[in-house]
Amino acid sequence: MADTPDPFASPGGPAPLEWLEAERTNILQVLRAASQRQLHDVVWKLAEVFTVLFLHHRHLAMWRECLELGAAAAAADLMPAAEARLRSLLSRPLLDLGEDDRARAELEAAVSCAEIADHVVLRASVQEFLGRYWDRADPARAIDAYTRSLDLNRRAGEARGAAIAAYFLGCAQDAHGDHADALTTLRRAREELLDCSDARMAARATAAIGTVHDHLGDTQEALRALREAARTLRDLDATHYEAQALVRLADITERSGAPRSAARPYLVRALEIHEAGGSPEARRLRERLEGE
């Protein structure tokens, strides 16, 4: 309600992300109870808001269940726009858990729902998520999806959406081997993200720029950019993306001829993050550390 005080805005009030982290089990229980009572409107709205936590802290099993409940509720409530958003989001934990075929099915359903809703910004968002599926196997198709997302965002006048699409486009260009184009795209995306006051995504762009420098053979610039990105992401409590930057740092450090012990702190911190989120990546990192 409009006249309800905002507890997070009160002096001494809890930090929103910290509160969500502390209360995540209780929130999921509320979602389950509301779903059992077929309170569809409550379920899909709460699931959509709750996912803010998981974009920072990857509790994968919990995130998947939250979005499954939300997508089913949106479908039952005949809300195609909400269903498109939730099914496209659901692809993220599914991909992280290695359930690629199911992620693709959810994305195809999201594309159909977005077409029914006929909202340009929503269609742009779903294309972005679709591109992230194609990142796994076909960078050329990923480039096509991100280009569509970028064009749709620009058509709608969505500066932040366009900047995010440009970030993913640059990553796909790099994966496709178009390193010079990727560097140009990512630098522009980073500046646009900073203009939109999106420090988290700008830091991710910085990490991607570091990866491109590595591919271009500029090891020192790659390490500098990735260290900067990892520090910023840690300060922002964006631990999942911090872990990604740390693993890239470890990879480049080991290839640079530095002692293997120099990469160990990066891997230990990344392992800590992935274990906290229940990610399959934790096992691979543990094996890597034990093999030293």
C-alpha positions in Angstrom: 0.0 0.0 0.0 1.2 3.5 -0.8 0.9 4.7 2.8 2.9 1.7 4.2 6.2 2.8 5.6 9.3 1.4 3.9 11.3 -0.4 6.6 14.5 -0.4 4.5 14.3 3.4 4.2 14.0 4.0 7.9 17.1 5.1 9.9 18.9 2.0 11.1 16.7 -0.2 8.9 18.1 -3.4 7.4 20.0 -3.5 4.2 17.6 -5.1 1.6 20.0 -7.7 0.3 21.2 -8.7 3.7 17.5 -9.0 4.8 16.7 -11.2 1.8 19.7 -13.4 2.5 18.7 -13.8 6.2 15.0 -14.5 5.5 15.3 -16.5 2.3 14.1 -19.8 3.8 11.1 -18.1 5.3 10.3 -16.3 2.0 10.4 -19.6 0.2 8.0 -21.1 2.7 5.6 -18.3 2.1 5.8 -18.9 -1.6 5.1 -22.6 -1.1 2.1 -22.0 1.1 0.7 -19.3 -1.2 1.1 -21.7 -4.1 -0.7 -24.5 -2.3 -3.6 -22.1 -1.7 -3.6 -21.0 -5.3 -2.9 -17.4 -4.5 -1.5 -17.0 -8.0 -1.1 -13.2 -8.0 0.8 -13.2 -4.7 3.1 -16.1 -5.9 4.3 -14.7 -9.2 4.8 -11.2 -7.8 6.8 -12.4 -4.8 8.8 -14.8 -6.9 9.8 -12.0 -9.3 10.9 -9.7 -6.5 12.7 -12.5 -4.6 14.9 -13.2 -7.6 16.9 -10.0 -6.8 18.7 -11.9 -4.1 19.7 -14.7 -6.5 21.2 -12.3 -9.0 23.8 -11.6 -6.3 24.0 -14.8 -4.3 23.4 -18.0 -6.4 21.4 -20.3 -4.1 20.6 -22.4 -7.2 18.1 -25.0 -5.9 16.2 -22.3 -4.0 16.2 -20.0 -7.0 15.0 -22.7 -9.3 12.1 -23.6 -7.1 11.1 -20.0 -6.5 10.9 -19.3 -10.3 9.2 -22.6 -11.0 6.4 -21.6 -8.5 6.3 -18.1 -10.0 6.1 -19.2 -13.6 3.3 -21.7 -12.9 1.4 -19.1 -11.0 1.7 -16.5 -13.8 0.5 -19.1 -16.3 -2.5 -19.9 -14.0 -3.2 -16.2 -13.6 -3.2 -15.7 -17.4 -0.3 -13.2 -17.1 1.8 -13.8 -20.2 4.2 -10.9 -19.5 5.0 -12.1 -16.0 5.3 -15.7 -17.3 7.8 -14.6 -20.0 9.9 -12.8 -17.4 9.9 -15.7 -14.9 10.5 -18.4 -17.5 13.4 -16.5 -19.0 14.8 -16.0 -15.5 14.4 -19.7 -14.8 16.8 -20.5 -17.6 19.6 -19.0 -15.5 19.7 -21.5 -12.5 18.8 -24.3 -14.9 21.9 -23.5 -17.0 24.1 -23.2 -13.9 22.8 -26.6 -12.8 23.6 -28.2 -16.2 20.0 -28.6 -17.2 20.5 -27.0 -20.7 17.7 -28.8 -22.5 15.1 -27.7 -19.9 16.5 -24.2 -20.0 16.0 -24.1 -23.7 12.4 -25.3 -23.3 11.7 -22.6 -20.8 13.2 -19.9 -23.1 11.1 -21.1 -26.0 8.0 -20.8 -23.8 9.1 -17.3 -22.7 9.5 -16.2 -26.3 5.9 -17.3 -27.1 4.6 -15.5 -24.0 6.5 -12.3 -24.8 5.0 -12.3 -28.3 1.5 -12.7 -26.8 2.2 -9.8 -24.4 3.4 -7.8 -27.3 5.7 -5.6 -25.2 8.9 -4.4 -26.9 11.1 -4.2 -23.8 10.0 -7.6 -22.7 10.8 -9.1 -26.1 14.2 -7.5 -25.8 14.8 -9.0 -22.4 13.8 -12.5 -23.5 16.1 -12.3 -26.5 18.9 -11.4 -24.1 18.2 -14.5 -22.1 18.0 -16.6 -25.2 21.4 -15.3 -26.2 22.8 -16.6 -23.0 21.6 -20.0 -23.8 23.3 -19.9 -27.2 26.5 -18.7 -25.5 27.0 -22.3 -24.5 27.1 -23.9 -28.0 26.7 -21.4 -30.8 28.3 -17.9 -30.4 27.0 -16.9 -33.9 23.4 -17.5 -32.8 24.1 -15.7 -29.5 25.4 -12.7 -31.5 22.1 -12.7 -33.5 20.0 -12.8 -30.3 21.9 -10.1 -28.6 21.7 -7.9 -31.7 18.0 -8.3 -31.7 17.8 -7.4 -28.0 20.0 -4.4 -28.6 17.8 -3.2 -31.5 14.6 -3.7 -29.5 15.9 -1.8 -26.5 17.0 1.1 -28.6 13.6 1.2 -30.3 12.0 1.4 -26.9 14.4 4.1 -25.7 15.7 1.7 -22.9 19.3 3.0 -22.3 20.2 0.5 -19.6 18.6 -2.4 -21.4 20.6 -1.5 -24.5 23.8 -1.2 -22.5 23.3 -4.6 -21.0 22.5 -6.2 -24.4 25.7 -4.5 -25.7 27.7 -6.1 -22.9 26.5 -9.6 -23.7 27.0 -8.9 -27.4 30.6 -8.0 -26.8 31.1 -11.2 -24.8 29.7 -13.2 -27.7 31.9 -11.4 -30.2 34.9 -12.3 -28.1 33.8 -16.0 -27.9 33.3 -15.9 -31.7 36.9 -14.7 -32.2 36.1 -11.1 -33.1 38.3 -9.7 -30.3 38.9 -6.2 -31.7 35.1 -5.7 -32.3 34.4 -7.1 -28.8 36.8 -4.7 -27.1 35.1 -1.7 -28.9 31.6 -3.0 -28.0 32.5 -3.7 -24.3 34.2 -0.4 -23.7 31.1 1.4 -25.1 28.8 -0.8 -23.0 30.9 -0.1 -19.8 30.6 3.7 -20.3 26.9 3.4 -21.0 26.4 1.3 -17.9 28.2 3.8 -15.7 26.1 6.5 -17.2 23.0 4.5 -16.0 24.6 4.1 -12.5 24.7 0.3 -12.9 28.0 -0.3 -11.1 27.5 -4.1 -11.0 27.0 -4.5 -14.7 29.8 -2.0 -15.4 32.2 -4.2 -13.3 31.1 -7.2 -15.3 32.0 -5.3 -18.4 35.4 -4.5 -16.9 36.0 -8.2 -16.3 35.0 -9.0 -19.9 37.4 -6.4 -21.2 40.1 -8.1 -19.2 39.2 -11.4 -20.8 39.5 -9.8 -24.3 42.9 -8.4 -23.4 44.0 -11.9 -22.5 42.8 -13.2 -25.9 44.7 -10.4 -27.6 47.9 -11.3 -25.7 48.0 -8.3 -23.3 48.4 -10.3 -20.1 49.2 -7.4 -17.7 46.2 -5.4 -18.9 44.0 -8.5 -18.5 45.1 -9.0 -15.0 44.7 -5.3 -14.1 41.1 -5.2 -15.4 40.1 -8.5 -13.8 41.5 -7.5 -10.4 39.6 -4.2 -10.5 36.4 -6.0 -11.5 36.8 -8.6 -8.7 37.3 -5.9 -6.1 34.3 -3.9 -7.2 32.1 -7.0 -7.4 33.1 -8.0 -3.9 32.4 -4.5 -2.6 28.9 -4.7 -4.3 28.3 -8.2 -2.7 27.9 -9.6 -6.3 29.6 -12.8 -5.3 28.7 -15.0 -8.2 30.3 -12.6 -10.7 33.2 -12.0 -8.3 33.9 -15.8 -8.5 33.8 -15.7 -12.3 36.4 -12.9 -12.3 38.6 -14.8 -9.8 38.7 -18.0 -11.8 39.7 -16.0 -14.9 42.4 -14.4 -12.8 43.7 -17.8 -11.6 43.7 -19.1 -15.2 45.7 -16.2 -16.5 48.1 -16.1 -13.5 48.9 -19.8 -14.0 49.5 -19.3 -17.7 51.7 -16.3 -17.2 54.4 -18.4 -15.6 53.9 -17.2 -12.1 54.2 -19.8 -9.3 51.0 -21.9 -8.9 50.7 -20.6 -5.4 50.0 -17.2 -6.8 46.6 -18.3 -8.2 45.6 -20.2 -5.1 43.9 -17.3 -3.2 41.7 -16.6 -6.2 40.6 -20.2 -6.4 40.0 -20.6 -2.6 37.7 -17.5 -2.6 35.9 -18.7 -5.7 35.4 -22.1 -4.1 33.9 -20.5 -1.0 31.4 -18.6 -3.1 30.3 -21.6 -5.2 30.0 -23.9 -2.2 27.7 -21.3 -0.5 25.5 -21.2 -3.6 25.4 -25.0 -4.1 26.9 -24.7 -7.6 28.3 -27.8 -9.4 31.4 -25.6 -10.1 32.4 -26.1 -6.5 33.4 -29.7 -7.1 35.6 -28.8 -10.1 37.3 -26.0 -8.2 37.9 -28.4 -5.2 39.5 -31.0 -7.5 41.7 -28.3 -9.1 42.9 -27.1 -5.7 43.6 -30.6 -4.5 45.5 -31.4 -7.6 48.1 -28.7 -7.0 
